[in-house]
Amino acid sequence: MVSNASPPRATSPRAVRKSDLLPVGEVAARTGIAVSALHFYETKGLIASTRSDGNQRRYPRSVLRRLAVIRVAQRMGLPLAVIAQAMQTLPAGRAPTVADWRRLSAGWREDLDERIRTLTQLRDQLDGCIGCGCLSLKECPLRNPQDTLAGEGPGPHFPPVVE
């Protein structure tokens, strides 16, 4: 996984010509991302905007590629915190390149492969588990992954409820 302790470095619009800045509505229309989500991403440091003379948000065109990376990462099921860490490693002021994407995706591949293995195992064992009717199998991949509760005896085990 990509990690970096420095604060988020989003796209810096300072070096961008005014004519190359996009209004928030156009960014939303071109990416299919709601304006409210764009504002949220900005508060999390994933993207950055500048303000027009009328105090309206303006985004550099490079934000379109940055948003594409964010969307793909979200579709992979990555948490926003992991995506934010990855975005911190991208250079400010330009769109992510193919090399940037390869580096990010290589860092995410191991996590994705592990989740695929886990989901495949759950899928393959699901019919047997549901067949028991009560999730009381000695080894239940849904309730008892890696059989960590087997030492407590047969049947289902639930943590105590604290009220």
N, C-alpha and C positions, 0 to 999 in steps of 0.2 A: 504494500500500500504506500502511496505517496505521502510523505509527511514533511512539514516545514513549520517551524515555530514562529516565523515572522508573520506580521499582520497581512490580511488579504491584499493582494495587488491586483486590482481590477483594471480594465482598460482605461487608460488615461486619455481623456479627450483634449488635453491642453495643446498637444502638437497637431491637432486635426484642424483642417480648414473649416470655417463656418459652413461652407456649402456642402461639406461631407458629413454633417451632423443630421441625424434622423430624429423626427419627433417620436415620442413614445407610442402614439397611435400607429405610426407606420411600422415601427419595430414589432408591435403586437400583431399587426396584420401580416407581416412577412414571415413571422416565426410561428404564429398560431398560439402564442403565449399571452395570457390575459395581462392587461395593464397592471392589475393588482399584483400578479406574480412578478412582473418586471420590477415593480417597486420593492417587493419583498426581497428579490435577489440583490437589489441594490443595497438594502439595509444590511444584508448579510455579507456584503463586500464581494459578491460574485461578479458584478458588473458595476460600471460607474457611468454617471451622466454629468453633463455640465448644464448650466441654466442659460436660457435665452434672456434677452433684455426684458421680456415679459414674464420672467421667472418660470418658464416652462422647461421641462426636461428635454435634453437633446443628447442622443447617443451617437458615438462614432460608428461608422459602418462595420468596423471590426467586431462590434458586439454581436452581430448576426452569427458569426462563426463560433464565438464564445458560447452563445446561447444554444447552438446546435450541439456542442460538446456537453453542456449541462443536460440537455434533453436526452441524449443517448445514455449518459451515465444514470439518469433517473430511470430510464426504461430498463436498464440492467439491474435496477433495484438497489443502487448504491444510496446510502444515507446522504443527506445534504451536507453534513459535516465532512464526510469523506470527499465529496465533490469540491467543497470549499478549500480543503487542503490541497487538492490537485490544482485548482484554479490559482492558488497562491504561487505556484511554480511557473506559471506562464508569464512571459514578458509583457509588461504593460505597453499599451499604445499600438499593438498590432494584433491581427487575427492569429489564432493558433495555426501552426503549419502542420503538414503531414508528419514531420518529425516529432512535433509536440504531441500529436495524437498517438503516434506509435509508442512514445514514452509513457503517456498516461495509461493507454490501454494495456500495455505490458504490466504495469503495476496493478491493474484491476483484474487481470486474467486469472491469477491464482485464486483470488476470492470468488470470482465467478465460477471457476471450475469446481471449487469446493461446494458451493451452493448447488450446482448442477448434480454433483455426486449425491449430496444429501437428499435432494428432491427426487432423484431417480430411485434411491433406496426406499424412501417413503412411498413412492408410487408403487414400486414392486412389492412392498410388504403390506400395503393398505388393505387389500382384500382379506388377507388372513387375520388382520387385527380387527376389522369390523365384524368378521365372522364369529368372533368370540362373544360379541354382544355386550361385554362389560369392560373392555380394556384391561382384563385381568391376566393377560398372558404373562408368562414369566419374563419374557423379553418383548417389550412393546416399543417399537421405534417412534411412536407418537408421544406416549406418556413417559417413557423411560429410555431415552436415547443412551446408547452405550451400556444399558442395563445397570445404571448407577444405583438403583433402588433394590436390586436383587438381594442384597445382604439383609434387608429388612423383612424378608419372608415373602411367601406367595401372595398374590392379589394386589390390587391397586393401593398405592400409598400417596397420600396427599399431605402437603405441609399444613401445620396447624393454622387455623384462622385466628388472626389477632383482631380483636374488636376494641 
